[in-house]
Amino acid sequence: MLPFGPAGGGFVEMAFPAPGHYPFVSHAMVDAERGARGVFEVR
């Protein structure tokens, strides 16, 4: 969990365990149904 307040921002670093496709959505699932989603492609 990241302790960002309303209208706050920051950055994170990530490391993936293996090559592949990793989908993600925002915290608002209704937005994901409207197309606010993506996929990290790790090679």
C-alpha positions in Angstrom: 0.0 0.0 0.0 1.2 3.5 -0.8 0.2 6.3 1.5 -0.7 8.9 -1.1 -3.4 11.4 0.0 -6.1 12.9 -2.3 -4.5 14.7 -5.3 -1.1 13.4 -4.1 1.4 11.7 -6.3 4.7 9.8 -6.4 6.4 7.0 -8.1 7.3 3.4 -7.5 9.8 1.0 -8.9 8.7 -2.5 -9.9 10.4 -5.7 -10.8 8.6 -8.6 -12.5 9.5 -12.2 -11.7 9.5 -13.4 -15.2 8.8 -12.3 -18.8 5.1 -12.2 -19.7 2.0 -10.0 -19.8 0.9 -8.4 -16.5 -2.5 -6.6 -16.6 -3.4 -3.7 -14.4 -6.4 -1.5 -13.5 -6.9 1.6 -11.4 -8.5 1.4 -8.0 -11.9 2.3 -9.6 -13.1 -0.9 -11.2 -16.0 1.0 -13.0 -13.3 2.8 -14.9 -11.7 -0.5 -16.0 -15.1 -1.5 -17.5 -14.9 1.8 -19.5 -11.5 1.0 -20.8 -9.1 2.4 -18.2 -6.8 -0.6 -18.1 -3.5 -1.7 -19.5 -0.9 -4.4 -19.8 2.8 -4.4 -18.9 4.7 -6.4 -21.4 7.9 -7.8 -19.9 10.5 -9.3 -22.3 
